[in-house]
């Protein structure tokens, strides 16, 4: 990157002025090959380089510090439709009838499919992050008929999430299939093949198998279930602040991005269906 900049001008780095940096900025933006994030990254490197020169006494100013950079684009979160979500949630049970799960070339027990099915239901049914879900113990689900769950999120902040019927049924089925000796109340709820806490990487790999079974994009991550949870709630009329509480967002603006998603969906449906759109 510094080489690109140097090619556009003559002289040493000590002679670079703000006008040179501005010319380079306009050149990057005008080429069309670099998006706002790429341009900002390059100028972050330039600023850091000139700061280093200042620390060595080779410059008294930073010519890249006062430039206004392009704003980064805000991409809308990816999510699954309700039909796609239902197809994904049933994928572990369909695969259970076809072939066993495998970890590092070894077969996993049949209950591992039920574990993954329960975890998928939990992620979609509550909007939990994968790390939040995997940190839960059996004690959190111990009470029969329990309909809420206390979780600890980012920054140690606690919140309540609602356990729907599908989530409770999924956890009950998983518990039923799990060997009795492995059901330790204070132990992790989601277990790996050796009886320890399920590794996030193992579940992420299993998820790719379920996405393939559901004929969905294999690059989708567990976090997309959280996006789907929020989008589907809002599209069905849920209160924005209630969704904020369920997601554990500190700021309402973090939740509002999902309203943009639902608005885009409405516009798309209108454009396709209305005769005078």
Order of alpha helices (4+ residues) and beta strands (2+ residues): alpha-alpha-alpha-alpha-alpha-beta-beta-alpha-alpha-beta-beta-alpha-alpha-alpha-alpha-alpha
